[in-house]
Amino acid sequence: MSAQPAEPAPAITLRSERPQDGAAVDALIARAFGPGRYAKSSERVREFATFAPELSVCAWSGERLLGCARMWRVRVGGRAVTFLGPFAVELGERNAGFGARLIARACEAAAAAGESHVVLVGDEAYFGRVGFAAAPGRAVVMPGPVDQRRVLVRALTADAGELAGMVAPL
């Protein structure tokens, strides 16, 4: 009996979020986070932030949405920066490696748009692989309660400088 050849991994297309992607992205986020996401301080940011679909990235396999990384424009201490989140990958597609590609692509888009920093709330062990660290986020103040060790920052340029202050609307 001969072994069956493994099916090739599906081709993944990364592209900016389009208006017609909104319902699929919202459904993916609902599946990934459930209703508990509304209690998070990141959600407080999204209530006042300006959505940046041109910086947000979706991962597609044909017509199937596999993941998303949404970006928002905010200020931290008077400086315009981007806020990443939510970031979600379909349950059956996790650990395939394209989650990090999604985040990297969103950060590349922000850098190309002239943004200086990306801020998020997440696990440094995961997001550190794509350039985020907790130390630069120590002086970034989120609205509402948050574990300050989970406020992560990625500088997009060598001369971006430090961030300090409250995350606020543009």
PyMOL commands that set and color helices and strands:
alter all, ss='L'
color gray80, all
select helices_A, chain A and resi 19-33+35-39+41-48+91-93+98-112+124-130+135-137+148-150
alter helices_A, ss='H'
color red, helices_A
select strands_A, chain A and resi 13-16+50-51+57-61+64-76+79-89+117-121+140-141+151-155+165-168
alter strands_A, ss='S'
color yellow, strands_A
deselect
rebuild
show_as cartoon
